[in-house]
Amino acid sequence: MIRTGAAQVLSAYCPHMGADLSVGDMVDGTLRCAYHYWRFDGGGACVATGSGDPVPRGAQLYRFPTVERYGLIWAFNGNEPLFDLPDMPFPDEDLVLGIEVYPLIDMDPWILLCQAPDVQHHRVVH
């Protein structure tokens, strides 16, 4: 649930009018749609409408199966995962991804990201 701090992955759009929920906000442990203030709990159920009207039957966001592991949030795009995350031969805390902050680079990030994994280019040219 949202209130417990456990990660949840829910549908991206409000079932009311299709508004993008990523521009919504958190209010009293619920996700509030920015368009008409419908509010959803961590399970995806609509718990309030901004107008105060009763919540329509079936007003629900899809809740994707979600797991937190290795410092990431993993979501399966379906009703049930088809496989478990692999076990690694290291403690989970050693596998957490870190964030690096780089100085401003005067180029499109695409150029940097597309060239970095090109191992053959580095071997041959550099």
C-alpha positions in Angstrom: 0.0 0.0 0.0 1.1 3.6 -0.6 0.8 4.3 3.1 3.3 1.7 4.1 6.0 2.9 1.8 6.0 -0.4 -0.2 6.6 0.2 -3.9 3.5 -0.3 -6.1 3.2 0.1 -9.9 -0.2 1.2 -11.0 -1.8 2.1 -14.3 -0.5 5.4 -15.7 -3.9 6.9 -16.6 -7.0 7.8 -14.6 -10.0 5.7 -15.5 -12.3 8.7 -15.3 -11.0 10.8 -18.2 -7.6 9.3 -19.0 -5.5 12.0 -17.4 -1.8 11.2 -16.9 -1.4 10.2 -13.2 2.3 11.0 -13.3 1.4 14.7 -12.9 -0.8 13.9 -9.9 0.2 14.2 -6.3 0.1 12.3 -3.0 -2.7 13.3 -0.6 -3.1 11.5 2.7 -1.4 8.4 1.4 -3.4 8.3 -1.8 -2.5 9.1 -5.4 -4.6 12.1 -6.5 -5.3 12.7 -10.2 -4.6 16.3 -11.1 -7.5 16.6 -13.5 -10.6 16.0 -11.3 -9.0 15.0 -8.0 -10.0 11.3 -8.0 -8.0 9.5 -5.4 -6.6 6.0 -5.5 -5.2 3.8 -2.7 -2.1 1.6 -3.1 -4.1 -1.3 -4.4 -5.5 0.9 -7.2 -9.0 1.3 -5.8 -10.6 4.7 -6.2 -11.4 5.9 -2.7 -12.8 9.4 -3.4 -13.8 11.7 -6.2 -13.0 15.4 -6.2 -16.6 16.4 -6.6 -17.7 14.3 -3.6 -19.9 12.1 -5.8 -20.0 8.4 -4.9 -17.1 6.4 -6.3 -18.3 4.6 -9.5 -18.4 0.8 -9.3 -15.3 -0.6 -11.0 -13.2 2.6 -10.7 -9.9 0.9 -10.4 -6.3 1.2 -11.6 -4.5 -1.9 -12.7 -1.9 -2.9 -10.1 1.1 -4.6 -11.6 2.9 -7.4 -9.7 5.8 -5.6 -8.1 9.0 -6.6 -6.3 11.8 -4.4 -4.9 15.2 -6.0 -5.4 18.8 -4.9 -6.0 17.8 -1.2 -5.4 15.3 -1.3 -8.2 11.5 -1.7 -8.5 10.6 -4.5 -10.9 7.1 -4.8 -12.3 5.7 -7.6 -14.5 3.4 -6.5 -17.3 0.7 -9.1 -16.7 -1.4 -10.7 -14.0 1.3 -13.0 -12.7 5.1 -13.1 -13.2 6.2 -15.9 -15.5 9.5 -16.3 -13.6 11.2 -15.2 -10.4 14.0 -12.7 -10.4 17.4 -14.5 -10.5 19.2 -15.1 -7.3 22.7 -13.6 -7.3 25.7 -15.1 -5.5 26.1 -11.8 -3.6 24.2 -10.1 -0.7 21.4 -7.9 -2.0 23.0 -4.8 -0.5 26.1 -5.4 -2.7 24.0 -5.4 -5.8 22.2 -2.1 -5.3 22.7 0.3 -8.2 24.3 3.6 -7.4 23.7 7.0 -8.9 26.5 9.0 -10.3 26.3 12.7 -10.9 28.4 14.0 -13.8 29.3 17.6 -14.7 27.3 19.2 -17.4 28.4 17.8 -20.8 27.9 20.0 -23.8 26.3 17.3 -26.0 23.1 15.4 -26.4 23.0 12.6 -23.8 22.0 10.2 -26.6 25.5 10.5 -28.0 27.1 9.6 -24.8 24.7 6.7 -24.0 24.8 5.2 -27.4 28.6 5.2 -27.5 29.4 3.9 -24.0 28.2 0.3 -24.5 29.9 0.0 -27.9 32.8 -2.1 -26.8 34.0 -3.0 -30.3 34.3 0.7 -31.1 36.5 1.3 -28.1 38.7 -1.8 -28.9 39.2 -0.8 -32.5 39.3 3.0 -32.6 40.7 3.8 -29.1 
